[in-house]
């Protein structure tokens, strides 16, 4: 018996502007520990200005990276471990 591959729990986030990718992503990740969701942040309000910590800035950089993938690729897969 072969050992099963380790699957890291993840989200596949699909851009609200690319609904054509939703079913394809659901089919591709069926059976994996990946939840396929639509990005619901459209029109999200900006948070008030405040002093930010280094950790907060790092989170913003990660978010920018995710936003960039959503904008250019239409979807992004991110680990739920973070």
Phi and psi restraints in degrees (range 20) as a CNS / XPLOR table:
assign (resid 1 and name C) (resid 2 and name N)
       (resid 2 and name CA) (resid 2 and name C) 1.0 -82.9 20.0 2
assign (resid 2 and name N) (resid 2 and name CA)
       (resid 2 and name C) (resid 3 and name N) 1.0 141.4 20.0 2
assign (resid 2 and name C) (resid 3 and name N)
       (resid 3 and name CA) (resid 3 and name C) 1.0 -67.5 20.0 2
assign (resid 3 and name N) (resid 3 and name CA)
       (resid 3 and name C) (resid 4 and name N) 1.0 143.9 20.0 2
assign (resid 3 and name C) (resid 4 and name N)
       (resid 4 and name CA) (resid 4 and name C) 1.0 -76.4 20.0 2
assign (resid 4 and name N) (resid 4 and name CA)
       (resid 4 and name C) (resid 5 and name N) 1.0 144.6 20.0 2
assign (resid 4 and name C) (resid 5 and name N)
       (resid 5 and name CA) (resid 5 and name C) 1.0 -66.3 20.0 2
assign (resid 5 and name N) (resid 5 and name CA)
       (resid 5 and name C) (resid 6 and name N) 1.0 148.1 20.0 2
assign (resid 5 and name C) (resid 6 and name N)
       (resid 6 and name CA) (resid 6 and name C) 1.0 -74.9 20.0 2
assign (resid 6 and name N) (resid 6 and name CA)
       (resid 6 and name C) (resid 7 and name N) 1.0 126.6 20.0 2
assign (resid 6 and name C) (resid 7 and name N)
       (resid 7 and name CA) (resid 7 and name C) 1.0 -113.4 20.0 2
assign (resid 7 and name N) (resid 7 and name CA)
       (resid 7 and name C) (resid 8 and name N) 1.0 120.4 20.0 2
assign (resid 7 and name C) (resid 8 and name N)
       (resid 8 and name CA) (resid 8 and name C) 1.0 -79.4 20.0 2
assign (resid 8 and name N) (resid 8 and name CA)
       (resid 8 and name C) (resid 9 and name N) 1.0 126.9 20.0 2
assign (resid 8 and name C) (resid 9 and name N)
       (resid 9 and name CA) (resid 9 and name C) 1.0 -56.8 20.0 2
assign (resid 9 and name N) (resid 9 and name CA)
       (resid 9 and name C) (resid 10 and name N) 1.0 137.0 20.0 2
assign (resid 9 and name C) (resid 10 and name N)
       (resid 10 and name CA) (resid 10 and name C) 1.0 -148.6 20.0 2
assign (resid 10 and name N) (resid 10 and name CA)
       (resid 10 and name C) (resid 11 and name N) 1.0 166.5 20.0 2
assign (resid 10 and name C) (resid 11 and name N)
       (resid 11 and name CA) (resid 11 and name C) 1.0 -113.7 20.0 2
assign (resid 11 and name N) (resid 11 and name CA)
       (resid 11 and name C) (resid 12 and name N) 1.0 140.4 20.0 2
assign (resid 11 and name C) (resid 12 and name N)
       (resid 12 and name CA) (resid 12 and name C) 1.0 -106.8 20.0 2
assign (resid 12 and name N) (resid 12 and name CA)
       (resid 12 and name C) (resid 13 and name N) 1.0 112.1 20.0 2
assign (resid 12 and name C) (resid 13 and name N)
       (resid 13 and name CA) (resid 13 and name C) 1.0 -99.8 20.0 2
assign (resid 13 and name N) (resid 13 and name CA)
       (resid 13 and name C) (resid 14 and name N) 1.0 123.8 20.0 2
assign (resid 13 and name C) (resid 14 and name N)
       (resid 14 and name CA) (resid 14 and name C) 1.0 -106.3 20.0 2
assign (resid 14 and name N) (resid 14 and name CA)
       (resid 14 and name C) (resid 15 and name N) 1.0 134.9 20.0 2
assign (resid 14 and name C) (resid 15 and name N)
       (resid 15 and name CA) (resid 15 and name C) 1.0 -62.5 20.0 2
assign (resid 15 and name N) (resid 15 and name CA)
       (resid 15 and name C) (resid 16 and name N) 1.0 139.1 20.0 2
assign (resid 15 and name C) (resid 16 and name N)
       (resid 16 and name CA) (resid 16 and name C) 1.0 -61.5 20.0 2
assign (resid 16 and name N) (resid 16 and name CA)
       (resid 16 and name C) (resid 17 and name N) 1.0 -22.4 20.0 2
assign (resid 16 and name C) (resid 17 and name N)
       (resid 17 and name CA) (resid 17 and name C) 1.0 -86.3 20.0 2
assign (resid 17 and name N) (resid 17 and name CA)
       (resid 17 and name C) (resid 18 and name N) 1.0 -2.2 20.0 2
assign (resid 17 and name C) (resid 18 and name N)
       (resid 18 and name CA) (resid 18 and name C) 1.0 -127.0 20.0 2
assign (resid 18 and name N) (resid 18 and name CA)
       (resid 18 and name C) (resid 19 and name N) 1.0 58.5 20.0 2
assign (resid 18 and name C) (resid 19 and name N)
       (resid 19 and name CA) (resid 19 and name C) 1.0 -61.4 20.0 2
assign (resid 19 and name N) (resid 19 and name CA)
       (resid 19 and name C) (resid 20 and name N) 1.0 -20.2 20.0 2
assign (resid 19 and name C) (resid 20 and name N)
       (resid 20 and name CA) (resid 20 and name C) 1.0 -63.8 20.0 2
assign (resid 20 and name N) (resid 20 and name CA)
       (resid 20 and name C) (resid 21 and name N) 1.0 -21.9 20.0 2
assign (resid 20 and name C) (resid 21 and name N)
       (resid 21 and name CA) (resid 21 and name C) 1.0 -88.3 20.0 2
assign (resid 21 and name N) (resid 21 and name CA)
       (resid 21 and name C) (resid 22 and name N) 1.0 -13.0 20.0 2
assign (resid 21 and name C) (resid 22 and name N)
       (resid 22 and name CA) (resid 22 and name C) 1.0 -61.9 20.0 2
assign (resid 22 and name N) (resid 22 and name CA)
       (resid 22 and name C) (resid 23 and name N) 1.0 -53.6 20.0 2
assign (resid 22 and name C) (resid 23 and name N)
       (resid 23 and name CA) (resid 23 and name C) 1.0 -65.8 20.0 2
assign (resid 23 and name N) (resid 23 and name CA)
       (resid 23 and name C) (resid 24 and name N) 1.0 -38.0 20.0 2
assign (resid 23 and name C) (resid 24 and name N)
       (resid 24 and name CA) (resid 24 and name C) 1.0 -60.4 20.0 2
assign (resid 24 and name N) (resid 24 and name CA)
       (resid 24 and name C) (resid 25 and name N) 1.0 -42.9 20.0 2
assign (resid 24 and name C) (resid 25 and name N)
       (resid 25 and name CA) (resid 25 and name C) 1.0 -66.4 20.0 2
assign (resid 25 and name N) (resid 25 and name CA)
       (resid 25 and name C) (resid 26 and name N) 1.0 -42.1 20.0 2
assign (resid 25 and name C) (resid 26 and name N)
       (resid 26 and name CA) (resid 26 and name C) 1.0 -61.5 20.0 2
assign (resid 26 and name N) (resid 26 and name CA)
       (resid 26 and name C) (resid 27 and name N) 1.0 -41.0 20.0 2
assign (resid 26 and name C) (resid 27 and name N)
       (resid 27 and name CA) (resid 27 and name C) 1.0 -66.7 20.0 2
assign (resid 27 and name N) (resid 27 and name CA)
       (resid 27 and name C) (resid 28 and name N) 1.0 -45.1 20.0 2
assign (resid 27 and name C) (resid 28 and name N)
       (resid 28 and name CA) (resid 28 and name C) 1.0 -61.7 20.0 2
assign (resid 28 and name N) (resid 28 and name CA)
       (resid 28 and name C) (resid 29 and name N) 1.0 -39.9 20.0 2
assign (resid 28 and name C) (resid 29 and name N)
       (resid 29 and name CA) (resid 29 and name C) 1.0 -99.7 20.0 2
assign (resid 29 and name N) (resid 29 and name CA)
       (resid 29 and name C) (resid 30 and name N) 1.0 8.1 20.0 2
assign (resid 29 and name C) (resid 30 and name N)
       (resid 30 and name CA) (resid 30 and name C) 1.0 -58.4 20.0 2
assign (resid 30 and name N) (resid 30 and name CA)
       (resid 30 and name C) (resid 31 and name N) 1.0 130.9 20.0 2
assign (resid 30 and name C) (resid 31 and name N)
       (resid 31 and name CA) (resid 31 and name C) 1.0 89.1 20.0 2
assign (resid 31 and name N) (resid 31 and name CA)
       (resid 31 and name C) (resid 32 and name N) 1.0 -16.9 20.0 2
assign (resid 31 and name C) (resid 32 and name N)
       (resid 32 and name CA) (resid 32 and name C) 1.0 -88.0 20.0 2
assign (resid 32 and name N) (resid 32 and name CA)
       (resid 32 and name C) (resid 33 and name N) 1.0 166.0 20.0 2
assign (resid 32 and name C) (resid 33 and name N)
       (resid 33 and name CA) (resid 33 and name C) 1.0 -87.0 20.0 2
assign (resid 33 and name N) (resid 33 and name CA)
       (resid 33 and name C) (resid 34 and name N) 1.0 55.9 20.0 2
assign (resid 33 and name C) (resid 34 and name N)
       (resid 34 and name CA) (resid 34 and name C) 1.0 -126.6 20.0 2
assign (resid 34 and name N) (resid 34 and name CA)
       (resid 34 and name C) (resid 35 and name N) 1.0 121.6 20.0 2
assign (resid 34 and name C) (resid 35 and name N)
       (resid 35 and name CA) (resid 35 and name C) 1.0 -92.3 20.0 2
assign (resid 35 and name N) (resid 35 and name CA)
       (resid 35 and name C) (resid 36 and name N) 1.0 126.3 20.0 2
assign (resid 35 and name C) (resid 36 and name N)
       (resid 36 and name CA) (resid 36 and name C) 1.0 -95.5 20.0 2
assign (resid 36 and name N) (resid 36 and name CA)
       (resid 36 and name C) (resid 37 and name N) 1.0 122.6 20.0 2
assign (resid 36 and name C) (resid 37 and name N)
       (resid 37 and name CA) (resid 37 and name C) 1.0 -133.4 20.0 2
assign (resid 37 and name N) (resid 37 and name CA)
       (resid 37 and name C) (resid 38 and name N) 1.0 157.1 20.0 2
assign (resid 37 and name C) (resid 38 and name N)
       (resid 38 and name CA) (resid 38 and name C) 1.0 -95.6 20.0 2
assign (resid 38 and name N) (resid 38 and name CA)
       (resid 38 and name C) (resid 39 and name N) 1.0 134.5 20.0 2
assign (resid 38 and name C) (resid 39 and name N)
       (resid 39 and name CA) (resid 39 and name C) 1.0 -63.0 20.0 2
assign (resid 39 and name N) (resid 39 and name CA)
       (resid 39 and name C) (resid 40 and name N) 1.0 120.3 20.0 2
assign (resid 39 and name C) (resid 40 and name N)
       (resid 40 and name CA) (resid 40 and name C) 1.0 -105.5 20.0 2
assign (resid 40 and name N) (resid 40 and name CA)
       (resid 40 and name C) (resid 41 and name N) 1.0 16.3 20.0 2
assign (resid 40 and name C) (resid 41 and name N)
       (resid 41 and name CA) (resid 41 and name C) 1.0 -87.3 20.0 2
assign (resid 41 and name N) (resid 41 and name CA)
       (resid 41 and name C) (resid 42 and name N) 1.0 11.7 20.0 2
assign (resid 41 and name C) (resid 42 and name N)
       (resid 42 and name CA) (resid 42 and name C) 1.0 -61.4 20.0 2
assign (resid 42 and name N) (resid 42 and name CA)
       (resid 42 and name C) (resid 43 and name N) 1.0 127.4 20.0 2
assign (resid 42 and name C) (resid 43 and name N)
       (resid 43 and name CA) (resid 43 and name C) 1.0 76.1 20.0 2
assign (resid 43 and name N) (resid 43 and name CA)
       (resid 43 and name C) (resid 44 and name N) 1.0 13.2 20.0 2
assign (resid 43 and name C) (resid 44 and name N)
       (resid 44 and name CA) (resid 44 and name C) 1.0 -60.4 20.0 2
assign (resid 44 and name N) (resid 44 and name CA)
       (resid 44 and name C) (resid 45 and name N) 1.0 135.3 20.0 2
assign (resid 44 and name C) (resid 45 and name N)
       (resid 45 and name CA) (resid 45 and name C) 1.0 -75.8 20.0 2
assign (resid 45 and name N) (resid 45 and name CA)
       (resid 45 and name C) (resid 46 and name N) 1.0 145.6 20.0 2
assign (resid 45 and name C) (resid 46 and name N)
       (resid 46 and name CA) (resid 46 and name C) 1.0 -72.9 20.0 2
assign (resid 46 and name N) (resid 46 and name CA)
       (resid 46 and name C) (resid 47 and name N) 1.0 145.5 20.0 2
assign (resid 46 and name C) (resid 47 and name N)
       (resid 47 and name CA) (resid 47 and name C) 1.0 -75.3 20.0 2
assign (resid 47 and name N) (resid 47 and name CA)
       (resid 47 and name C) (resid 48 and name N) 1.0 152.9 20.0 2
assign (resid 47 and name C) (resid 48 and name N)
       (resid 48 and name CA) (resid 48 and name C) 1.0 -60.3 20.0 2
assign (resid 48 and name N) (resid 48 and name CA)
       (resid 48 and name C) (resid 49 and name N) 1.0 150.8 20.0 2
assign (resid 48 and name C) (resid 49 and name N)
       (resid 49 and name CA) (resid 49 and name C) 1.0 -60.8 20.0 2
assign (resid 49 and name N) (resid 49 and name CA)
       (resid 49 and name C) (resid 50 and name N) 1.0 138.0 20.0 2
assign (resid 49 and name C) (resid 50 and name N)
       (resid 50 and name CA) (resid 50 and name C) 1.0 -159.4 20.0 2
assign (resid 50 and name N) (resid 50 and name CA)
       (resid 50 and name C) (resid 51 and name N) 1.0 161.4 20.0 2
assign (resid 50 and name C) (resid 51 and name N)
       (resid 51 and name CA) (resid 51 and name C) 1.0 -68.1 20.0 2
assign (resid 51 and name N) (resid 51 and name CA)
       (resid 51 and name C) (resid 52 and name N) 1.0 132.8 20.0 2
assign (resid 51 and name C) (resid 52 and name N)
       (resid 52 and name CA) (resid 52 and name C) 1.0 -109.6 20.0 2
assign (resid 52 and name N) (resid 52 and name CA)
       (resid 52 and name C) (resid 53 and name N) 1.0 144.0 20.0 2
assign (resid 52 and name C) (resid 53 and name N)
       (resid 53 and name CA) (resid 53 and name C) 1.0 -83.2 20.0 2
assign (resid 53 and name N) (resid 53 and name CA)
       (resid 53 and name C) (resid 54 and name N) 1.0 168.6 20.0 2
assign (resid 53 and name C) (resid 54 and name N)
       (resid 54 and name CA) (resid 54 and name C) 1.0 -59.8 20.0 2
assign (resid 54 and name N) (resid 54 and name CA)
       (resid 54 and name C) (resid 55 and name N) 1.0 -39.7 20.0 2
assign (resid 54 and name C) (resid 55 and name N)
       (resid 55 and name CA) (resid 55 and name C) 1.0 -63.7 20.0 2
assign (resid 55 and name N) (resid 55 and name CA)
       (resid 55 and name C) (resid 56 and name N) 1.0 -40.7 20.0 2
assign (resid 55 and name C) (resid 56 and name N)
       (resid 56 and name CA) (resid 56 and name C) 1.0 -64.5 20.0 2
assign (resid 56 and name N) (resid 56 and name CA)
       (resid 56 and name C) (resid 57 and name N) 1.0 -41.5 20.0 2
assign (resid 56 and name C) (resid 57 and name N)
       (resid 57 and name CA) (resid 57 and name C) 1.0 -64.6 20.0 2
assign (resid 57 and name N) (resid 57 and name CA)
       (resid 57 and name C) (resid 58 and name N) 1.0 -37.7 20.0 2
assign (resid 57 and name C) (resid 58 and name N)
       (resid 58 and name CA) (resid 58 and name C) 1.0 -63.7 20.0 2
assign (resid 58 and name N) (resid 58 and name CA)
       (resid 58 and name C) (resid 59 and name N) 1.0 -41.3 20.0 2
assign (resid 58 and name C) (resid 59 and name N)
       (resid 59 and name CA) (resid 59 and name C) 1.0 -62.9 20.0 2
assign (resid 59 and name N) (resid 59 and name CA)
       (resid 59 and name C) (resid 60 and name N) 1.0 -40.8 20.0 2
assign (resid 59 and name C) (resid 60 and name N)
       (resid 60 and name CA) (resid 60 and name C) 1.0 -62.2 20.0 2
assign (resid 60 and name N) (resid 60 and name CA)
       (resid 60 and name C) (resid 61 and name N) 1.0 -39.9 20.0 2
assign (resid 60 and name C) (resid 61 and name N)
       (resid 61 and name CA) (resid 61 and name C) 1.0 -63.2 20.0 2
assign (resid 61 and name N) (resid 61 and name CA)
       (resid 61 and name C) (resid 62 and name N) 1.0 -41.8 20.0 2
assign (resid 61 and name C) (resid 62 and name N)
       (resid 62 and name CA) (resid 62 and name C) 1.0 -62.3 20.0 2
assign (resid 62 and name N) (resid 62 and name CA)
       (resid 62 and name C) (resid 63 and name N) 1.0 -41.8 20.0 2
assign (resid 62 and name C) (resid 63 and name N)
       (resid 63 and name CA) (resid 63 and name C) 1.0 -63.9 20.0 2
assign (resid 63 and name N) (resid 63 and name CA)
       (resid 63 and name C) (resid 64 and name N) 1.0 -41.1 20.0 2
assign (resid 63 and name C) (resid 64 and name N)
       (resid 64 and name CA) (resid 64 and name C) 1.0 -59.9 20.0 2
assign (resid 64 and name N) (resid 64 and name CA)
       (resid 64 and name C) (resid 65 and name N) 1.0 -39.9 20.0 2
assign (resid 64 and name C) (resid 65 and name N)
       (resid 65 and name CA) (resid 65 and name C) 1.0 -63.3 20.0 2
assign (resid 65 and name N) (resid 65 and name CA)
       (resid 65 and name C) (resid 66 and name N) 1.0 -44.3 20.0 2
assign (resid 65 and name C) (resid 66 and name N)
       (resid 66 and name CA) (resid 66 and name C) 1.0 -63.6 20.0 2
assign (resid 66 and name N) (resid 66 and name CA)
       (resid 66 and name C) (resid 67 and name N) 1.0 -45.1 20.0 2
assign (resid 66 and name C) (resid 67 and name N)
       (resid 67 and name CA) (resid 67 and name C) 1.0 -59.3 20.0 2
assign (resid 67 and name N) (resid 67 and name CA)
       (resid 67 and name C) (resid 68 and name N) 1.0 -39.6 20.0 2
assign (resid 67 and name C) (resid 68 and name N)
       (resid 68 and name CA) (resid 68 and name C) 1.0 -63.3 20.0 2
assign (resid 68 and name N) (resid 68 and name CA)
       (resid 68 and name C) (resid 69 and name N) 1.0 -45.0 20.0 2
assign (resid 68 and name C) (resid 69 and name N)
       (resid 69 and name CA) (resid 69 and name C) 1.0 -61.8 20.0 2
assign (resid 69 and name N) (resid 69 and name CA)
       (resid 69 and name C) (resid 70 and name N) 1.0 -44.1 20.0 2
assign (resid 69 and name C) (resid 70 and name N)
       (resid 70 and name CA) (resid 70 and name C) 1.0 -60.4 20.0 2
assign (resid 70 and name N) (resid 70 and name CA)
       (resid 70 and name C) (resid 71 and name N) 1.0 -41.4 20.0 2
assign (resid 70 and name C) (resid 71 and name N)
       (resid 71 and name CA) (resid 71 and name C) 1.0 -68.7 20.0 2
assign (resid 71 and name N) (resid 71 and name CA)
       (resid 71 and name C) (resid 72 and name N) 1.0 -41.6 20.0 2
assign (resid 71 and name C) (resid 72 and name N)
       (resid 72 and name CA) (resid 72 and name C) 1.0 -91.9 20.0 2
assign (resid 72 and name N) (resid 72 and name CA)
       (resid 72 and name C) (resid 73 and name N) 1.0 -33.7 20.0 2
assign (resid 72 and name C) (resid 73 and name N)
       (resid 73 and name CA) (resid 73 and name C) 1.0 -105.9 20.0 2
assign (resid 73 and name N) (resid 73 and name CA)
       (resid 73 and name C) (resid 74 and name N) 1.0 -22.3 20.0 2
assign (resid 73 and name C) (resid 74 and name N)
       (resid 74 and name CA) (resid 74 and name C) 1.0 91.8 20.0 2
assign (resid 74 and name N) (resid 74 and name CA)
       (resid 74 and name C) (resid 75 and name N) 1.0 -14.6 20.0 2
assign (resid 74 and name C) (resid 75 and name N)
       (resid 75 and name CA) (resid 75 and name C) 1.0 -158.7 20.0 2
assign (resid 75 and name N) (resid 75 and name CA)
       (resid 75 and name C) (resid 76 and name N) 1.0 162.1 20.0 2
assign (resid 75 and name C) (resid 76 and name N)
       (resid 76 and name CA) (resid 76 and name C) 1.0 -150.0 20.0 2
assign (resid 76 and name N) (resid 76 and name CA)
       (resid 76 and name C) (resid 77 and name N) 1.0 144.4 20.0 2
assign (resid 76 and name C) (resid 77 and name N)
       (resid 77 and name CA) (resid 77 and name C) 1.0 -109.3 20.0 2
assign (resid 77 and name N) (resid 77 and name CA)
       (resid 77 and name C) (resid 78 and name N) 1.0 125.4 20.0 2
assign (resid 77 and name C) (resid 78 and name N)
       (resid 78 and name CA) (resid 78 and name C) 1.0 -127.6 20.0 2
assign (resid 78 and name N) (resid 78 and name CA)
       (resid 78 and name C) (resid 79 and name N) 1.0 145.4 20.0 2
assign (resid 78 and name C) (resid 79 and name N)
       (resid 79 and name CA) (resid 79 and name C) 1.0 -71.0 20.0 2
assign (resid 79 and name N) (resid 79 and name CA)
       (resid 79 and name C) (resid 80 and name N) 1.0 143.0 20.0 2
assign (resid 79 and name C) (resid 80 and name N)
       (resid 80 and name CA) (resid 80 and name C) 1.0 -86.5 20.0 2
assign (resid 80 and name N) (resid 80 and name CA)
       (resid 80 and name C) (resid 81 and name N) 1.0 1.4 20.0 2
assign (resid 80 and name C) (resid 81 and name N)
       (resid 81 and name CA) (resid 81 and name C) 1.0 -76.9 20.0 2
assign (resid 81 and name N) (resid 81 and name CA)
       (resid 81 and name C) (resid 82 and name N) 1.0 -20.7 20.0 2
